[in-house]
């Protein structure tokens, strides 16, 4: 597996986003299937595994911790705090953004316990809590570094301006934000800011939550609990329009000698050396397809045609609902 810089670490050029194994896209796979995917990734040379306190309200960290503990020295572990499940008096657990220092410390301790490790290699602030100055949240995270509980820090879904404020408090090793052919917002400012500050840009949802895999053709088949049902791009009318992008993408991928998903991942790898995509999957077969993208060579002409076909002007619908857009701090085109 090719290597890239991830904060202060060297990792595989493609990491594994572990969220799908416990969270977000309907009924998750069995624990046994999750274990198969994790170990297959490790055996294939993946050395960056990404999880979060939010995913499955701790279930994903528990899975990763149980399966990966015997192999802890073989990979770089990233997790996130500041966004987690909180159980109310009514007994219902809800996602809560909370960037207060005491909450970040508690989130980290809980994650260490679930992950069955003494230290998290890179710890992200999952969302900036806009009620708390970013300097205060990052200051609490820097205390975790000094305490030896965390080795490096990252941010998720932040603007270039917020990144610079945070970096002035403590070096930021990585910024994680959605980035793919159909989500181009990072190109406005944060990609360049990462390069300037020496931070890795980690692209989540690099195959557009399955769209660029050319496999989801009917959003009516989505599970009732699938988070995509609340995303404007997956609304029936918008998705019907977006589906018109797939036949020419399929043709372009065939000309490039790869699958559409591999084209999407190779496009990211070609964009800049400080980008690491972290696709997620519940299938070992799809995992291997994704990882083979490191060997796909794209010509400048193919890259240009892909960008002309799928971009912020040709995709219908916002990536998040109105509430979701309020919660993030990214530049919008």
LUMMI-53556 format. One line per 2 residues: for each residue y, x, z of N, C-alpha, C. Coordinates in Angstrom, 1 decimal, padded with zeros to 4 digits. Each point is the difference from the previous one (the first is absolute). Last residue first. Layout:
# residues N
Y,X,Z,Y,X,Z,Y,X,Z | ...
# end
This chain:
# residues 333
026.9,-020.2,-001.2,000.6,000.1,-001.3,000.6,-001.3,-000.4 | -000.7,002.2,005.0,-000.5,-001.0,-000.9,000.8,000.1,-001.3
-001.3,003.2,004.6,001.0,-000.3,-001.0,-000.7,-001.0,-001.0 | -001.8,000.1,005.1,000.0,000.8,-001.3,001.1,-000.5,-000.9
-001.8,-001.3,004.6,001.3,000.6,-000.1,000.1,000.8,-001.3 | -002.9,-004.6,002.2,000.0,001.3,-000.5,001.4,000.6,-000.1
-000.8,-004.5,001.5,-000.6,000.9,000.9,000.0,001.4,-000.5 | 001.6,-003.7,-002.6,000.9,000.2,001.1,-000.6,001.1,000.9
-002.6,-001.6,-003.5,001.1,000.9,-000.5,001.0,000.3,001.1 | -003.6,-003.0,000.9,-000.5,001.4,-000.2,001.1,000.9,-000.4
001.0,-004.6,000.2,-000.2,000.6,001.4,-000.4,001.5,-000.1 | 000.3,-002.5,-004.0,001.3,000.3,000.5,-000.1,000.6,001.4
-004.2,001.0,-002.9,000.8,-001.2,000.2,001.3,000.3,000.6 | -002.2,003.7,-003.1,-000.2,-000.6,001.3,000.7,-001.4,000.0
-000.1,002.6,-003.9,-001.2,000.5,000.5,-000.3,-000.7,001.4 | 002.7,-002.5,-004.1,000.2,001.1,001.0,-001.3,000.4,000.6
000.4,-002.2,-005.1,-000.1,-000.3,001.5,000.3,001.3,000.8 | -001.6,000.7,-005.0,000.6,-001.3,000.5,-000.2,-000.1,001.5
000.4,004.3,-003.7,-000.8,-000.6,001.0,000.7,-001.2,000.5 | 002.0,003.0,-003.1,-001.0,-000.8,-000.7,-000.9,-000.7,001.0
003.7,002.9,001.3,000.5,-001.1,-000.9,-001.1,-000.9,-000.6 | -000.9,003.9,002.8,000.7,-001.0,000.8,000.6,-001.2,-000.8
-004.2,002.5,-002.1,001.1,000.5,000.7,000.7,-001.1,000.7 | -003.9,001.3,-004.0,000.0,-000.6,001.4,001.1,000.7,000.8
-000.3,001.0,-004.7,-000.8,-001.2,000.1,000.1,-000.7,001.4 | 002.0,004.3,-000.9,000.7,-001.0,-000.8,-000.7,-001.4,000.1
-002.0,003.8,002.0,001.2,-000.4,000.7,000.8,-001.1,-000.7 | -003.9,001.8,-002.0,-000.4,-000.7,001.2,001.3,-000.5,000.7
000.6,002.8,-003.7,-000.4,-001.4,-000.4,-000.4,-000.8,001.2 | 001.1,004.5,000.7,001.2,-000.8,-000.4,-000.4,-001.4,-000.4
-003.5,003.0,001.1,000.8,-000.3,001.2,001.2,-000.8,-000.4 | -002.6,001.6,-003.5,-000.7,-001.1,000.7,000.8,-000.4,001.3
001.7,003.6,-002.5,000.1,-001.2,-000.8,-000.7,-001.1,000.7 | -000.3,004.4,001.7,001.3,-000.6,000.2,000.2,-001.3,-000.7
-005.0,001.2,001.3,001.1,000.6,-000.8,001.3,-000.6,000.4 | -004.4,000.5,003.2,000.8,-000.9,-000.7,001.1,000.7,-000.8
-005.1,000.8,002.6,001.2,000.6,-000.5,000.8,-000.9,-000.9 | -004.0,-000.2,004.2,000.6,-000.6,-001.2,001.3,000.7,-000.3
-002.8,000.8,003.9,-000.3,000.8,-001.2,000.5,-000.6,-001.3 | 000.5,-002.0,004.4,000.6,001.3,000.1,-000.3,000.9,-001.2
-001.8,-004.5,000.6,001.3,000.1,-000.6,000.6,001.3,000.1 | -004.2,-001.4,002.0,-000.1,000.7,-001.2,001.4,000.1,-000.8
-000.6,-002.5,004.1,000.1,001.4,000.2,-000.1,000.8,-001.3 | -000.4,-004.8,000.0,001.3,000.5,000.4,000.1,001.5,000.1
-004.2,-001.9,-000.8,000.8,-000.2,-001.2,001.4,000.5,000.3 | -003.0,-000.1,003.5,-000.3,001.1,-000.9,000.9,-000.1,-001.3
000.3,-003.6,003.1,000.5,001.3,000.6,-000.2,001.2,-000.9 | -001.9,-004.2,-001.2,001.4,000.1,-000.3,000.7,001.2,000.6
-004.5,-000.7,001.1,000.1,000.2,-001.5,001.5,000.1,-000.4 | -001.1,-001.1,004.4,-000.3,001.4,-000.2,000.2,000.3,-001.5
002.5,-004.0,002.6,-001.1,000.3,-000.8,-000.1,001.5,-000.3 | 003.6,-002.5,002.2,-001.2,-000.3,000.8,-001.3,000.4,-000.7
005.4,002.0,-000.1,-001.1,-000.7,-000.7,-001.1,-000.4,001.0 | 005.4,002.5,-001.0,-001.0,-000.5,001.0,-001.0,-000.8,-000.8
003.8,004.3,-001.1,-000.6,-001.3,-000.3,-001.0,-000.4,001.1 | 004.0,003.5,-000.3,-001.1,-000.3,001.0,-000.6,-001.4,-000.4
003.2,004.5,-002.3,-000.3,-001.4,000.1,-001.2,-000.2,001.0 | 004.0,003.9,-000.4,-001.4,-000.3,000.2,-000.3,-001.5,000.1
004.2,003.9,-001.7,-000.5,-001.4,000.2,-001.5,000.0,000.2 | 003.0,003.8,-001.1,000.1,-000.3,001.5,-000.4,-001.5,000.2
000.2,002.2,-004.4,-001.1,000.6,000.8,000.1,-000.4,001.5 | 001.4,-003.2,-004.3,000.6,001.1,000.8,-001.1,000.6,000.9
-000.9,-003.2,-003.7,001.5,-000.2,000.3,000.6,001.2,000.7 | -004.8,-000.6,-001.1,000.8,000.7,-001.0,001.5,-000.1,000.4
-003.2,-002.3,002.6,-000.2,001.4,000.2,000.8,000.8,-001.0 | 000.2,-004.7,-000.4,000.6,000.5,001.2,-000.2,001.5,000.2
-002.2,-002.0,-003.6,001.4,000.0,-000.2,000.8,000.4,001.2 | -004.7,-000.5,000.3,000.4,001.3,-000.7,001.5,000.0,-000.3
-001.8,-003.9,001.8,000.0,001.0,001.0,000.4,001.4,-000.6 | -000.3,-003.8,-002.8,001.0,-000.3,001.0,000.1,001.2,001.0
-003.5,000.0,-003.2,001.3,000.3,-000.7,001.1,-000.2,001.0 | -004.3,-001.1,001.4,000.2,001.4,-000.1,001.3,000.4,-000.7
-001.1,-004.6,000.2,000.2,000.5,001.4,000.3,001.6,000.0 | -001.3,-002.1,-004.1,001.4,-000.3,000.4,000.3,000.5,001.4
-003.7,002.7,-002.6,000.1,-001.4,000.4,001.5,-000.3,000.3 | -001.3,004.0,-003.5,-000.2,-000.3,001.4,000.1,-001.5,000.2
001.2,002.8,-004.0,-001.4,000.3,000.4,-000.3,-000.2,001.4 | 004.0,-001.0,-002.9,000.1,001.2,000.9,-001.4,000.5,000.5
000.4,-003.9,-002.7,000.5,001.1,-000.8,000.0,001.3,000.8 | -001.0,-004.0,002.3,-001.1,000.4,-000.9,000.4,001.2,-000.9
003.3,-001.9,002.7,-001.0,000.7,000.8,-001.1,000.5,-000.9 | 003.2,-002.8,-002.0,000.5,001.3,000.3,-001.0,000.9,000.8
-001.1,-004.5,-000.8,000.0,000.7,-001.2,000.5,001.5,000.2 | 000.3,-003.1,003.5,-001.4,000.3,-000.2,-000.1,000.9,-001.3
004.2,-001.7,001.0,-000.4,001.1,001.0,-001.4,000.4,-000.2 | 001.6,-003.7,-002.5,000.5,001.3,-000.5,-000.3,001.2,000.9
-001.5,-004.3,001.5,-000.6,000.4,-001.2,000.6,001.3,-000.6 | 002.0,-001.9,004.1,-001.3,000.7,000.1,-000.6,000.3,-001.4
004.1,-002.5,001.0,000.2,001.4,000.0,-001.3,000.8,-000.1 | 000.5,-004.8,000.6,000.2,000.4,-001.4,000.2,001.5,-000.2
-000.4,-002.2,004.3,-001.3,000.3,-000.6,000.2,000.4,-001.5 | 003.7,-001.4,002.7,-000.4,001.4,000.2,-001.3,000.3,-000.7
001.6,-004.5,000.0,000.8,000.8,-000.8,-000.4,001.5,000.1 | -002.2,-003.0,002.8,-000.3,-000.3,-001.4,000.8,000.8,-001.0
001.0,000.2,004.6,-001.2,000.8,-000.4,-000.4,-000.3,-001.4 | 003.7,-002.4,001.8,000.3,001.4,-000.2,-001.2,000.8,-000.5
-000.7,-004.5,001.1,000.8,000.1,-001.2,000.3,001.5,-000.3 | -002.6,-001.0,004.0,-000.7,-000.3,-001.3,000.9,000.2,-001.2
000.8,003.1,004.2,000.1,-001.5,-000.1,-000.5,-000.3,-001.4 | 000.4,004.5,001.7,-001.3,-000.6,-000.2,000.0,-001.6,000.0
003.9,002.8,000.6,-000.6,000.5,-001.2,-001.4,-000.6,-000.3 | 002.5,-000.9,004.1,000.5,-000.7,-001.2,-000.6,000.5,-001.3
-002.5,-000.1,004.9,000.9,000.9,-000.8,000.4,-000.6,-001.3 | -003.1,-001.8,003.3,001.4,-000.2,000.5,001.0,000.9,-000.8
-004.8,000.1,-000.7,000.4,-001.4,-000.2,001.4,-000.3,000.4 | -002.2,004.2,000.8,000.6,-000.1,-001.3,000.4,-001.4,-000.4
-002.5,001.3,004.0,001.5,000.1,000.1,000.7,-000.1,-001.3 | -004.7,-002.4,001.6,000.5,001.2,-000.8,001.5,000.1,000.0
-003.0,-003.5,001.9,000.7,000.9,000.9,000.5,001.3,-000.7 | -002.5,-003.5,-002.3,001.2,-000.7,000.7,000.7,001.0,000.8
-002.7,001.9,-004.2,-000.3,-000.6,001.3,001.3,-000.6,000.6 | -000.4,000.5,-005.3,000.3,000.7,001.1,-000.4,-000.7,001.3
-000.2,-001.5,-004.7,-001.2,000.4,000.7,000.2,000.8,001.2 | 003.5,-001.6,-003.0,-000.6,-001.1,000.7,-001.3,000.3,000.7
002.5,003.0,-002.9,000.4,000.0,001.4,-000.6,-001.2,000.8 | -001.7,002.7,-004.5,000.2,-001.4,000.5,000.4,000.0,001.5
-001.1,004.0,-002.5,000.6,-000.8,-001.0,000.3,-001.4,000.3 | -001.4,005.3,001.8,000.4,-001.3,000.6,000.8,-000.8,-001.1
-001.6,004.3,-001.0,-001.2,-000.7,000.5,000.4,-001.4,000.5 | 002.5,004.2,-001.6,-000.4,-000.9,-001.1,-001.2,-000.8,000.4
002.7,003.4,002.5,-001.4,000.2,-000.2,-000.5,-000.9,-001.2 | 004.5,-000.2,001.8,-000.2,001.0,-001.0,-001.5,000.5,-000.2
001.2,-003.4,003.3,000.5,-000.4,-001.3,-000.3,001.0,-001.1 | -000.8,000.6,004.9,-001.1,-000.5,-000.9,000.4,-000.4,-001.4
003.1,001.6,003.3,-000.8,-000.9,000.8,-001.0,-000.7,-000.9 | 002.6,003.7,-001.7,000.7,-001.3,000.1,-000.9,-001.1,000.6
-000.9,004.8,-000.3,-000.6,-000.8,-001.2,000.5,-001.4,000.2 | 001.3,003.2,003.2,000.3,000.6,-001.3,-000.6,-000.7,-001.2
000.9,-000.7,005.2,-000.2,-001.0,-001.0,000.2,000.6,-001.4 | 002.1,003.2,003.3,-001.1,-001.0,000.3,000.1,-001.1,-001.1
001.6,005.4,000.4,000.1,-001.2,-000.8,-001.1,-001.0,000.5 | 002.9,004.4,002.0,-001.3,-000.6,000.0,000.1,-001.4,-000.6
002.8,004.9,000.2,000.2,-001.4,-000.3,-001.4,-000.6,-000.2 | 002.0,004.6,002.8,-001.0,-000.6,-000.9,000.3,-001.5,-000.2
003.8,003.8,001.5,-001.0,-001.0,000.4,-000.9,-000.5,-001.1 | 004.0,003.2,000.1,-001.3,000.6,000.1,-001.1,-001.0,000.6
004.8,-000.7,-001.3,-000.3,000.4,001.5,-001.3,000.6,000.2 | 001.5,-001.4,-004.4,001.1,000.9,000.5,-000.4,000.4,001.4
-002.8,-003.0,-002.2,-000.1,001.3,-000.6,001.0,000.9,000.7 | 000.2,-004.4,001.3,-001.2,000.6,000.5,-000.2,001.4,-000.6
003.5,-002.7,-001.6,000.3,000.5,001.3,-001.2,000.7,000.7 | -000.5,-002.0,-004.3,000.8,001.3,-000.1,000.3,000.5,001.4
-002.3,-004.1,-000.3,-000.8,001.0,-000.5,000.7,001.4,-000.1 | 002.3,-004.0,001.4,-000.8,000.6,001.0,-000.9,001.1,-000.5
003.2,-002.8,-002.8,000.5,001.1,000.8,-001.0,000.7,000.9 | -000.9,-003.2,-003.8,001.5,-000.1,000.2,000.5,001.2,000.8
-004.7,-000.9,-000.9,000.7,000.9,-001.0,001.5,-000.1,000.2 | -003.2,-002.7,002.5,000.3,001.4,000.6,000.7,000.9,-001.0
-001.2,-004.6,-001.3,001.1,000.1,000.9,000.2,001.5,000.5 | -003.3,-002.4,-003.0,000.7,001.2,-000.4,001.1,000.4,001.0
-004.7,-003.0,-001.2,001.0,000.1,001.1,000.7,001.3,000.0 | -003.4,-001.1,-003.2,000.7,-001.3,000.1,000.9,-000.1,001.2
-002.5,004.0,-001.1,000.7,-000.4,-001.2,000.7,-001.3,000.2 | -000.6,002.3,004.5,-001.0,-000.1,-001.2,000.8,-000.4,-001.2
000.5,000.5,005.8,000.4,000.6,-001.3,-001.1,-000.1,-001.0 | 001.6,-001.2,005.6,-000.7,-000.5,-001.2,000.6,000.7,-001.3
000.3,002.7,004.5,000.6,-001.2,-000.5,-000.8,-000.4,-001.2 | 000.6,004.1,004.1,-001.0,-000.9,-000.7,000.7,-001.3,-000.4
001.2,005.5,001.4,000.5,-001.3,000.0,-001.0,-000.9,-000.9 | 000.0,005.0,003.1,-000.5,-000.8,-001.1,000.7,-001.4,000.1
001.0,003.8,002.9,-001.0,000.6,-000.9,-000.4,-000.8,-001.2 | 004.5,000.8,003.4,-000.9,-001.1,-000.5,-000.9,000.6,-001.1
003.0,002.1,004.4,-000.4,000.1,-001.4,-001.0,-001.1,-000.3 | 003.7,-000.9,003.6,-001.3,000.7,000.0,-000.4,000.1,-001.4
004.4,-001.5,001.0,-000.6,000.0,001.3,-001.2,000.8,000.1 | 002.1,-000.7,-004.1,001.0,000.8,000.8,-000.5,000.1,001.4
-002.3,-002.7,-003.1,-000.3,001.4,-000.2,000.9,000.9,000.8 | 000.7,-004.7,-000.2,-001.1,000.3,000.8,-000.3,001.5,000.0
003.5,-001.6,-002.7,000.3,-000.2,001.4,-001.2,000.4,000.9 | -000.7,-000.1,-004.6,000.8,001.1,000.3,000.5,000.0,001.5
-002.5,-003.6,-001.8,-000.8,001.2,000.0,000.8,001.2,000.5 | 002.2,-004.1,-000.8,-000.7,000.0,001.2,-000.9,001.2,000.2
002.2,-000.5,-004.1,001.0,000.2,001.1,-000.7,000.0,001.3 | -002.5,-000.9,-003.8,000.3,001.4,000.0,001.0,000.3,001.2
-003.1,-004.3,000.6,000.9,000.5,-001.0,000.2,001.5,000.2 | -004.6,-002.6,001.5,001.3,000.3,000.4,000.8,000.5,-001.2
-005.0,-001.2,001.1,000.9,-001.0,-000.6,001.4,000.2,000.5 | -003.0,003.0,002.8,-000.5,-000.9,-001.0,001.0,-001.0,-000.4
-000.6,005.3,002.4,000.6,-001.3,000.0,-000.6,-000.8,-001.1 | -001.5,004.6,003.2,000.3,-000.6,-001.2,000.7,-001.3,000.2
-001.7,005.1,002.6,000.5,-001.4,000.0,000.2,-000.4,-001.4 | -003.5,003.6,002.9,001.1,-000.1,-000.9,000.4,-001.4,-000.1
-003.3,001.4,003.2,000.4,001.3,-000.6,001.2,000.0,-000.8 | -001.9,-002.8,004.6,000.3,-000.2,-001.4,000.4,001.4,-000.6
-001.0,-000.3,004.6,-000.8,-001.2,-000.5,000.1,-000.3,-001.5 | 002.3,003.5,003.0,-001.3,000.3,-000.6,-000.9,-001.1,-000.5
004.6,000.3,002.0,-001.1,-000.2,001.0,-001.3,000.3,-000.6 | 004.0,000.3,-002.6,000.1,001.0,001.1,-001.2,-000.2,001.0
000.3,-003.2,-003.5,-000.3,001.3,-000.5,000.0,001.1,001.1 | 001.4,-004.2,001.1,-001.4,000.0,-000.2,-000.5,001.3,-000.6
004.6,-000.8,000.5,-000.6,000.2,001.3,-001.5,000.1,-000.1 | 002.4,-001.3,-003.8,000.1,001.4,000.2,-000.6,000.4,001.4
000.5,-004.5,-001.0,-001.2,000.5,-000.7,000.0,001.6,000.1 | 003.6,-002.4,001.8,-001.2,-000.3,000.8,-001.2,000.6,-000.7
004.0,000.3,-002.3,000.1,000.8,001.2,-001.2,-000.1,000.9 | 000.6,-002.8,-003.7,-000.5,001.3,-000.4,000.1,001.0,001.2
001.7,-004.3,000.7,-001.4,-000.1,-000.3,-000.6,001.3,-000.4 | 004.7,-000.2,000.7,-000.8,-000.2,001.3,-001.5,-000.1,-000.3
003.0,000.4,-003.7,000.0,001.3,000.8,-000.8,-000.2,001.3 | 000.8,-003.7,-002.9,-001.1,000.8,-000.4,-000.1,001.3,000.7
002.1,-004.4,002.3,000.4,001.1,-000.9,-001.2,000.8,-000.4 | -000.6,-005.1,001.1,-000.1,001.2,000.7,000.5,001.1,-000.9
-000.5,-004.4,-001.4,000.7,-000.3,001.2,000.1,001.3,000.8 | -002.4,-000.3,-004.1,001.5,000.1,-000.2,000.8,-000.4,001.2
-004.9,002.2,-001.0,000.5,-001.1,000.7,001.5,000.0,000.0 | -003.7,002.2,-003.5,001.2,000.3,000.9,000.4,-001.4,000.6
-005.1,001.1,-001.3,001.2,-000.6,-000.5,001.2,000.4,000.9 | -003.9,002.4,000.4,-000.5,-000.9,-001.1,001.1,-000.8,-000.6
-000.2,005.0,002.1,000.6,-001.2,000.4,-000.2,-001.0,-001.1 | -003.4,004.2,000.6,001.1,-000.7,-000.7,000.6,-001.1,000.9
-003.1,004.8,000.4,000.3,-001.3,000.6,001.2,-000.6,-000.6 | -004.0,004.1,-000.8,001.3,-000.5,-000.4,000.2,-001.4,000.5
-003.7,002.4,001.7,000.6,001.1,-000.7,001.5,-000.4,-000.5 | -002.5,-001.5,004.6,000.1,-000.6,-001.4,000.8,001.1,-000.8
-003.3,000.6,004.6,001.3,000.2,-000.7,000.0,-000.7,-001.3 | -003.7,-000.1,003.1,001.1,000.5,000.9,001.3,000.1,-000.7
-004.1,-003.6,-001.0,000.4,001.4,-000.3,001.1,000.3,001.0 | -002.3,-004.4,-001.2,-000.9,001.0,000.7,000.4,001.4,-000.3
002.0,-004.4,-001.3,-000.4,001.0,-001.0,-000.9,001.1,000.6 | 001.9,-003.5,002.7,-000.8,-000.6,-001.0,-000.6,001.0,-001.0
003.0,001.6,003.3,-001.2,-000.5,000.6,-001.0,-000.6,-001.0 | 004.3,001.4,-001.4,-000.9,001.2,000.4,-001.3,-000.5,000.6
003.3,-003.3,-000.9,-000.6,000.5,-001.2,-000.9,001.2,000.3 | 002.5,-001.8,003.5,-001.1,-000.9,-000.4,-000.7,000.4,-001.2
003.7,002.5,001.5,-001.1,000.2,000.9,-001.1,-001.0,-000.4 | 003.9,-000.4,-002.5,-000.7,001.3,-000.2,-001.2,000.2,000.9
002.8,-003.8,000.7,-000.7,-000.1,-001.3,-000.8,001.3,-000.3 | 003.0,000.1,003.7,-001.2,-000.8,000.3,-000.9,-000.2,-001.3
004.1,002.2,-000.5,-000.9,000.8,000.9,-001.3,-000.7,000.3 | 003.4,-002.3,-002.3,-000.6,001.0,-000.9,-001.0,000.9,000.8
002.5,-003.2,002.4,-001.0,-000.6,-000.8,-000.7,001.0,-000.9 | 003.7,001.3,002.6,-001.2,-000.3,000.9,-001.1,-000.6,-000.8
004.1,000.9,-002.3,-000.7,001.2,000.4,-001.2,-000.3,000.9 | 001.7,-003.6,-003.5,000.5,000.5,001.2,-000.8,001.2,000.4
-000.4,-003.0,-003.9,000.2,001.4,-000.1,000.6,000.6,001.3 | -002.7,-004.4,-002.3,000.6,000.4,001.2,000.1,001.5,000.0
-001.9,-004.7,-002.9,000.7,001.3,-000.2,000.7,000.3,001.3 | -004.5,-003.2,-000.8,001.4,000.2,000.6,000.5,001.4,-000.3
-004.2,-004.0,-001.1,000.6,001.3,-000.4,001.4,000.0,000.5 | -003.8,-003.0,002.5,000.9,000.0,-001.1,000.5,001.4,-000.3
-003.9,-003.3,002.9,000.5,001.4,-000.3,000.8,000.0,-001.3 | -001.3,-003.9,004.0,000.0,000.3,-001.4,000.6,001.4,-000.2
-000.3,-002.5,004.2,-001.3,000.6,-000.4,000.0,000.4,-001.5 | 003.7,-001.9,002.7,-000.8,-001.0,-000.6,-001.4,000.5,-000.4
003.5,002.8,001.7,-000.6,-000.8,001.1,-000.9,-001.1,-000.5 | 000.4,004.2,-003.2,000.9,-000.7,000.8,-000.6,-000.9,001.1
-001.1,004.8,-002.8,-000.6,-001.3,000.4,001.0,-000.7,000.9 | 000.5,003.9,-004.1,000.3,-000.3,001.4,-000.5,-001.4,000.3
-000.5,004.2,-003.9,-000.3,-001.3,000.4,000.3,-000.2,001.5 | 002.8,003.6,-003.1,-001.4,-000.2,000.5,-000.2,-001.5,000.4
003.6,004.2,-001.5,-000.4,-001.3,-000.6,-001.4,-000.2,000.4 | 001.9,003.9,001.4,001.3,-000.7,-000.2,-000.2,-001.4,-000.7
-003.2,004.4,-001.0,000.3,-000.9,001.1,001.4,-000.6,-000.2 | -004.5,002.8,-002.7,001.4,-000.5,000.1,000.1,-000.9,001.2
-003.2,004.4,-002.5,000.0,-001.4,000.5,001.5,-000.3,000.2 | -003.6,004.0,-002.3,001.3,-000.5,000.1,-000.1,-001.5,000.6
-003.0,005.0,-000.6,000.0,-001.4,000.4,001.5,-000.4,000.2 | -003.4,003.9,-002.7,001.3,-000.3,000.6,000.2,-001.5,000.3
-004.8,003.1,-000.3,001.0,-000.8,-000.7,001.3,-000.1,000.8 | -004.2,002.2,001.3,-000.1,000.1,-001.4,001.1,-000.7,-000.8
-001.1,000.2,004.9,000.6,001.3,-000.5,000.1,000.1,-001.5 | -002.1,-003.8,002.3,001.5,000.0,000.2,000.6,001.3,-000.5
-004.6,-002.4,000.1,000.5,000.9,-001.2,001.5,000.3,000.2 | -002.6,-002.9,003.0,-000.8,001.2,-000.1,000.5,001.0,-001.1
002.4,-004.2,000.7,000.0,000.9,001.2,-000.9,001.3,-000.2 | 000.5,-004.1,-002.9,000.5,001.3,-000.4,000.1,001.0,001.1
-001.5,-004.7,000.4,-000.7,000.6,-001.1,000.4,001.5,-000.2 | 002.1,-002.6,003.4,-001.4,000.0,000.2,-000.7,000.8,-001.1
004.7,-000.7,-000.3,-000.4,000.8,001.1,-001.5,000.2,000.2 | 001.7,-003.0,-003.3,000.2,001.4,-000.4,-000.4,000.9,001.1
-000.1,-004.6,001.1,-001.0,000.4,-001.1,000.1,001.5,-000.4 | 003.3,-001.7,002.9,-001.3,000.0,000.7,-001.1,000.4,-000.9
004.2,-000.8,-001.8,000.0,001.3,000.7,-001.3,000.2,000.8 | 000.7,-004.1,-002.2,-000.2,001.1,-000.9,000.0,001.3,000.6
000.7,-003.9,002.6,-001.4,000.1,-000.5,-000.2,001.1,-000.9 | 004.3,-001.5,002.0,-000.7,001.0,000.7,-001.4,000.2,-000.6
002.7,-003.5,-001.8,000.4,000.1,001.4,-000.8,001.0,000.8 | -000.2,-000.5,-004.7,-001.1,-000.7,000.7,000.4,000.0,001.5
003.1,003.0,-002.0,-001.1,-000.4,-000.9,-001.1,-000.6,000.8 | 004.1,002.0,002.0,000.1,-001.4,-000.5,-001.3,-000.4,-000.7
000.8,004.5,001.5,-000.3,-000.9,001.1,-000.1,-001.4,-000.4 | -001.2,003.8,-003.6,001.2,-000.5,000.8,-000.5,-000.9,001.1
-001.6,004.0,-004.2,-000.3,-001.2,000.7,001.3,-000.4,000.7 | -002.3,003.8,-003.8,001.2,-000.6,000.5,-000.3,-001.4,000.6
-002.1,005.2,-001.6,-000.4,-001.3,000.3,001.2,-000.7,000.7 | -001.4,004.7,-003.1,001.1,-000.8,000.7,-000.4,-001.4,000.1
-002.7,003.3,-002.2,000.3,000.6,001.4,001.2,-000.6,000.6 | -004.2,-000.5,-004.1,001.3,-000.6,000.5,000.2,000.6,001.4
-003.9,000.8,-002.9,001.1,001.0,000.1,001.3,-000.5,000.5 | -004.6,-002.1,-000.5,000.6,000.2,-001.3,001.2,001.0,000.0
-002.3,-001.5,004.0,-000.9,000.8,-000.8,000.5,000.3,-001.4 | 002.5,-002.8,002.8,000.0,001.3,000.6,-000.9,000.9,-000.8
000.2,-004.5,-001.3,001.2,000.7,-000.3,000.0,001.4,000.6 | -003.6,-002.7,001.0,000.0,000.3,-001.4,001.2,000.7,-000.4
-000.3,-001.7,004.3,-000.8,001.2,-000.2,-000.1,000.4,-001.4 | 002.4,-004.0,001.0,000.6,001.2,000.6,-000.8,001.3,-000.2
-001.8,-004.1,-001.6,001.2,000.4,-000.8,000.7,001.2,000.6 | -003.7,-002.0,002.3,-000.4,000.6,-001.3,001.2,000.6,-000.8
000.8,-002.5,004.0,-000.5,001.4,000.3,-000.4,000.7,-001.3 | 001.3,-004.5,-000.3,001.1,000.8,000.3,-000.4,001.5,000.2
-003.4,-003.2,-000.4,000.6,000.3,-001.3,001.3,000.9,000.1 | -002.1,-001.6,003.9,-000.9,000.9,-000.7,000.5,000.4,-001.3
002.2,-003.2,002.6,000.2,001.3,000.5,-000.8,001.0,-000.7 | 001.2,-004.2,-002.9,-000.7,000.2,001.3,000.3,001.4,000.5
003.8,-002.3,-002.9,-001.4,000.3,-000.2,-000.7,000.3,001.3 | 004.3,-003.3,-000.2,-000.3,001.4,-000.2,-001.5,000.2,-000.2
003.1,-004.4,-001.2,-001.1,000.4,000.9,-000.3,001.5,-000.3 | 004.7,-000.9,-001.8,-001.1,-001.0,000.2,-001.0,000.6,001.0
003.5,002.9,-001.1,-000.4,-000.6,-001.3,-001.2,-001.0,000.2 | 002.4,002.4,003.8,000.9,-000.4,-001.0,-000.5,-000.8,-001.2
-002.9,003.4,003.6,001.3,-000.7,000.1,000.5,-000.4,-001.4 | -003.8,003.1,001.2,000.1,-000.9,001.2,001.1,-001.0,000.0
-001.2,003.3,-003.5,-001.3,-000.1,000.7,000.1,-000.9,001.2 | 003.8,001.3,-002.7,-000.8,-001.0,-000.7,-001.3,-000.3,000.8
003.1,003.6,001.3,000.4,-001.4,000.3,-001.0,-001.0,-000.5 | 000.3,005.0,-000.6,-001.1,-000.6,000.7,000.2,-001.5,000.3
001.5,004.0,-003.7,000.7,-001.0,000.8,-001.1,-000.9,000.6 | -000.3,005.2,-001.9,-000.6,-001.3,000.1,000.8,-000.9,000.9
001.4,004.3,-003.5,-000.5,-000.3,001.4,-000.6,-001.4,-000.1 | 001.2,004.2,-003.7,-000.1,-001.4,000.2,-000.6,-000.3,001.4
000.7,004.4,-001.1,001.1,-000.6,-000.7,000.0,-001.5,000.0 | -002.0,003.0,004.1,-000.4,-000.4,-001.4,001.2,-000.7,-000.6
001.6,003.3,003.7,-001.0,-001.0,-000.1,-000.4,-000.3,-001.4 | 002.9,003.4,003.7,-000.5,-000.1,-001.3,-001.1,-001.0,000.0
004.5,000.3,003.5,-001.5,000.2,-000.3,-000.2,000.0,-001.5 | 004.2,-000.9,002.5,-000.4,001.4,000.2,-001.4,000.3,-000.4
001.9,-004.1,-002.3,000.7,000.5,001.1,-000.4,001.5,000.2 | -002.6,-001.1,-003.4,000.3,-001.2,000.7,000.6,000.4,001.3
-001.3,002.3,-005.2,000.6,000.1,001.3,000.3,-001.4,000.6 | -004.1,001.0,-003.4,001.4,-000.2,000.0,000.5,000.2,001.4
-004.8,000.8,-003.5,000.7,000.0,001.3,001.5,-000.2,-000.2 | -005.0,-001.2,-002.8,001.3,000.7,000.0,000.7,-000.2,001.3
-005.4,-000.3,-000.4,001.2,-000.8,000.0,001.3,000.9,000.0
# end
